[in-house]
Amino acid sequence: GAVVSQHPSRVICKSGTSVKIECRSLDFQATTMFWYRQFPKQSLMLMATSNEGSKATYEQGVEKDKFLINHASLTLSTLTVTSAHPEDSSFYICSAGDRVVTEAFFGQGTRLTVV
Amino acid sequence: AQKITQTQPGMFVQEKEAVTLDCTYDTSDQSYGLFWYKQPSSGEMIFLIYQGSYDEQNATEGRYSLNFQKARKSANLVISASQLGDSAMYFCAMRRPISSGSARQLTFGSGTQLTVLP
């Protein structure tokens, strides 16, 4: 099946710094990518929908100035957590899909710890 | 709005036995897709099985089968011959149709933690 690669898998950063997470579709063109956040022992919550060549659509309650999303090409979307705080520590995972592929493919996820 | 309900926060099953994980959903769409994913402790989301709302046959993928009861709005996952490696969190999810105009994001249930006992 199609592969989505997410990098890094794990990152520790200091409060106030920014962290960039990459999500790549390796063998198909992803017109749309999705970013989810997951707290321990909880479900995945959609943060935003990233559309190639246009602005991301953020879910209610998600700060777009804090979680910057860029979908500059059909194979790459990035999520930047700006001015990270300890409460931003979480598991972030992306998925990618197009109008043909049935299942949504997920990246490996990124475990962010802000100290 | 769509809603997925998984009422079993945790389930235990003996190795080699079958187990059913419950999932009910609520939607006003006539066309929709239902998914099951496995999430081991590493965090990756592993696609298991898909059922389209107009599929007449229940989906099967190896040891996984989906017991789809449209009238009851349920999409239970059946895992046969459980293995120790099946221990993980399992999520049921729904996706709206392309015709709805929405992007193809998934709405997830709260998950069921399955533990396979030796």
Interface residues (C-beta under 8 A of the other chain):
Chain A: G1 T32 F34 Q38 K41 Q42 S43 L44 L46 T49 N51 T57 F91 I93 S95 G97 R99 T102 E103 A104 F105 F106 Q108 G109 R111
Chain B: G33 F35 Y37 S42 G43 E44 M45 F47 Y50 F91 R95 I98 A103 R104 Q105 L106 T107 F108 G109 S110 G111 Q113
